[in-house]
Amino acid sequence: MRSIAILAACLGLGAGVLPAVVHAQASGQTTTQNDVKTIWEKFKGSWNQTKGAVKEQWAKLTDDDLLAIEGRRDQLVGKIQTRYGISKEEAEAQVSSWEQRRFRDM
């Protein structure tokens, strides 16, 4: 099921658009694009706390990277792509998975 969600996310990203629905892995709930925007508004508002969780997940990101990201999802994806030498699709999939875990914890 997870690989299907990742594949769907990658296909949606190939068109330059966030997927309309992202499936949560364990909970069976779905998160719409509007929910993702709401989540990132919360992340931006509490970026000092959120960047600690980001640093835990992606330890190669520097403090300067985290300052530049400032709670912007697209910046996070780009920095992960650069630091880890992975494709944009893989970075998007990692961020989507991380979002889902953080959303459940909120």
N, C-alpha and C positions, 0 to 999 in steps of 0.2 A: 504494500500500500504506500509506503514511504517513497519508494522509487517512482511510483506513478505520480505522486504529488510533486516530486522534484522534476520529473519529466514535464509535467504540465506547467510548472513554474518556468522551466527553461524555454519551452515553446512560446509562452506568453512574453517572456523577456526578449526573445528573438525579434519580436515585433516592436520592441521598445516600450512595452506597456506592462505594468504590474499585472499579475494574474488577478482576475476578478474574485476568485475564491481560492483560499489556501486552506488545505485540510490540516487540522491539528492532529498530530501523530497519535497520542495516547487517549485523548479525551473524546474523540469522535465529533467534536464541535467544529464548525467552520468559522472562518474569519473573513469578512468581506474586505474589499479594498478600503472602504471608509473606516473600518475597524483598524486597519493597519495605519492609516493616517492618524487616527485618534491615539493609537499606541505611541506613535512617534512624536506626537505633540506632548504626551506625558513624558517621554524620554527627554525631549528638549527641555521641558520645564524642570526636570530633576537631573540634568546632565552630569553634575558633579557626582551624584550617586550612581548613575547609570554607567558612567565611564569606568568605574571600578569593575562592574560586571563585564563590560566589553573587554577590558584588559585581561580579566581572568580567562575569557573565551579565546581571545586572540593576543597572546603574550608578545608577539613580534611587533605589535603596534606601539609606537613611542608616545611619550607625553606630548610631543609636538604634533603627532598625528591626531591625538585625541583633542587637542586644542583646535586644530583645523577642522575636524569633523563637526564639532559643536552641535551634536544631536541630529545631524542631517544624514538620513539613510543612504542617499546616493554617494555621499562622501565616504561613509563607512565602507560601503561595497567597494569603492575604488581603492581605498587604502588597503583593504584586505587583499584585493586582487594584486596590488603592487607588492606588498610585503611578503605574501606567500607564493607569488608567481603562479597563480591559478587563473582560470578563465573567469570572465565576468559571470557566466552562468553558474559556475561552482560557488563563487563568492555570494551571489544572490541566494543560492540554495542554502548556504551556511547561515546567512543573515535571516532568511525566512524561518529556518529551524530554530534559531536562537530567539527570534521574536515570539514564536509559539510557546516556547518554554517560559519566557519572561511574562507573556500574557497570562499564562495559567497561574503564575506566581503572584500576579498583581491582585 
